[in-house]
């Protein structure tokens, strides 16, 4: 029997996120970490916030930090492993 789990990879936004966040490295790090624990990555997709309140809050934080930082959307990764 296989067991599944979904992991969210969060990314930073704003100028700091633009300069310091590497989406490919973030995905590689999460996948490598879970592979060492016996999980296999099966699928990943972009994660976007569809909630209007969260989107408004992200914009408010971005304006409040003068464009320096806010949280980004990120990715969702599906992992599976064989149950012992």
C-alpha positions as CSV (number, residue, x, y, z in Angstrom):
1,X,0.0,0.0,0.0
2,X,1.3,3.5,-0.9
3,X,1.1,6.5,1.4
4,X,0.9,10.1,-0.1
5,X,1.6,13.5,1.4
6,X,1.5,17.0,0.0
7,X,4.2,19.5,0.9
8,X,4.1,23.3,0.2
9,X,7.3,25.0,-0.9
10,X,7.0,28.7,0.1
11,X,8.9,31.4,-1.7
12,X,9.6,35.0,-0.7
13,X,8.4,37.9,-2.8
14,X,9.3,41.6,-3.2
15,X,12.8,42.8,-3.9
16,X,14.4,40.6,-1.3
17,X,12.7,37.5,-2.7
18,X,13.7,38.5,-6.2
19,X,17.3,38.7,-5.2
20,X,17.6,35.8,-2.8
21,X,15.0,33.2,-3.8
22,X,15.9,30.5,-6.4
23,X,12.7,28.5,-7.0
24,X,14.6,25.6,-8.6
25,X,17.0,25.3,-5.7
26,X,14.0,25.4,-3.2
27,X,12.3,22.5,-5.1
28,X,15.6,20.6,-5.3
29,X,16.2,21.0,-1.5
30,X,12.7,19.9,-0.5
31,X,12.8,16.9,-2.9
32,X,16.2,15.8,-1.8
33,X,15.2,16.1,1.9
34,X,12.1,13.9,1.4
35,X,14.0,11.4,-0.8
36,X,16.4,10.8,2.0
37,X,13.4,9.9,4.2
38,X,12.1,7.4,1.6
39,X,9.6,9.6,-0.2
40,X,9.4,9.9,-4.0
41,X,8.2,13.1,-5.7
42,X,5.4,12.2,-8.0
43,X,3.9,15.6,-9.1
44,X,4.3,19.3,-8.4
45,X,2.4,22.4,-9.5
46,X,2.3,26.1,-8.8
47,X,0.5,27.1,-5.7
48,X,-1.4,30.4,-5.9
49,X,-3.6,32.0,-3.3
50,X,-7.1,32.2,-4.6
51,X,-8.3,33.8,-1.3
52,X,-9.0,37.6,-1.8
53,X,-8.3,38.4,1.8
54,X,-4.8,36.7,1.7
55,X,-4.0,38.4,-1.6
56,X,-5.0,41.8,-0.1
57,X,-2.9,41.1,3.0
58,X,0.1,40.2,0.8
59,X,-0.2,43.5,-1.1
60,X,-0.6,45.4,2.2
61,X,2.6,43.7,3.6
62,X,4.5,44.5,0.3
63,X,3.4,48.2,0.5
64,X,4.2,48.3,4.3
65,X,7.7,47.1,3.7
66,X,8.2,49.5,0.8
67,X,8.4,46.7,-1.7
68,X,11.2,44.9,0.1
69,X,9.4,41.7,1.2
70,X,6.2,39.7,1.1
71,X,5.5,36.0,1.0
72,X,5.2,34.4,-2.3
73,X,2.9,31.7,-3.6
74,X,5.3,28.7,-4.1
75,X,4.7,25.2,-5.2
76,X,2.8,22.1,-4.0
77,X,4.7,18.8,-4.3
78,X,3.0,15.4,-4.0
79,X,5.2,12.6,-2.5
80,X,4.5,8.9,-2.1
81,X,6.2,6.0,-0.5
82,X,5.5,2.3,0.1
83,X,4.0,1.6,3.5
84,X,5.9,-1.1,5.4
